[in-house]
Amino acid sequence: MEPLQILTIPDDRLKQPSEPVTSFDDELRDFVAELELARQQGPAAVGIAAPQVGVLRRIAIVDCSNTRKPVSNHGNLVLINPEITHWDGYEVGREGCLSVPDYTGNVIRATRIRLKAMDEQGDEREFEMEGYEARAVQHEIDHLDGILFIDRVVSRRTDLFKRKVYR
């Protein structure tokens, strides 16, 4: 299976809101497997959302297992129709994105969140997250709403940085 093509700015599809998933079938599970392969091919990618491959459905994958000392880590999560039900605290942190390969930026995010989402079987799940995992999930949910991290930087002059090396 060849990895899906990652869309990059200025592709207009990245700015479109996604539709909820209503059918939990083999076609969905096959797409999730392809999306995971695309995430794994991305350099240091901890997350990916369906709109990043041109599919405007509310599907994201987040896996912070291999990051440095995550405060919370639920492993490889497939999040379908995710919704943040509570958030607390805030922190500025540096983010990058497969769809914005030439830049990183400082973005304000909640430090702790409660999340509900469905898995590939259509079962509802709930999570409490904090730290880097909470940041990664918020980043991916933004993709589902047609928002990129560069839309959230406070100042493009002081908070957006040209990437030197993509690792």
Rosetta blueprint (number, residue, H / E / L):
1 M L
2 E L
3 P L
4 L L
5 Q L
6 I L
7 L L
8 T L
9 I L
10 P L
11 D L
12 D H
13 R H
14 L H
15 K H
16 Q L
17 P L
18 S L
19 E E
20 P L
21 V L
22 T L
23 S L
24 F L
25 D L
26 D H
27 E H
28 L H
29 R H
30 D H
31 F H
32 V H
33 A H
34 E H
35 L H
36 E H
37 L H
38 A H
39 R H
40 Q H
41 Q H
42 G L
43 P L
44 A L
45 A L
46 V L
47 G E
48 I E
49 A E
50 A H
51 P H
52 Q H
53 V H
54 G L
55 V L
56 L L
57 R E
58 R L
59 I E
60 A E
61 I E
62 V E
63 D E
64 C L
65 S L
66 N L
67 T L
68 R L
69 K L
70 P L
71 V L
72 S L
73 N L
74 H L
75 G L
76 N E
77 L E
78 V E
79 L E
80 I E
81 N E
82 P E
83 E E
84 I E
85 T E
86 H E
87 W E
88 D E
89 G L
90 Y L
91 E E
92 V E
93 G E
94 R E
95 E E
96 G E
97 C E
98 L L
99 S L
100 V E
101 P E
102 D E
103 Y E
104 T E
105 G E
106 N E
107 V E
108 I E
109 R E
110 A L
111 T L
112 R E
113 I E
114 R E
115 L E
116 K E
117 A E
118 M E
119 D L
120 E L
121 Q L
122 G L
123 D L
124 E E
125 R E
126 E E
127 F E
128 E E
129 M E
130 E E
131 G H
132 Y H
133 E H
134 A H
135 R H
136 A H
137 V H
138 Q H
139 H H
140 E H
141 I H
142 D H
143 H H
144 L H
145 D L
146 G L
147 I L
148 L L
149 F H
150 I H
151 D H
152 R L
153 V L
154 V L
155 S L
156 R L
157 R L
158 T L
159 D L
160 L E
161 F E
162 K E
163 R L
164 K L
165 V L
166 Y L
167 R L
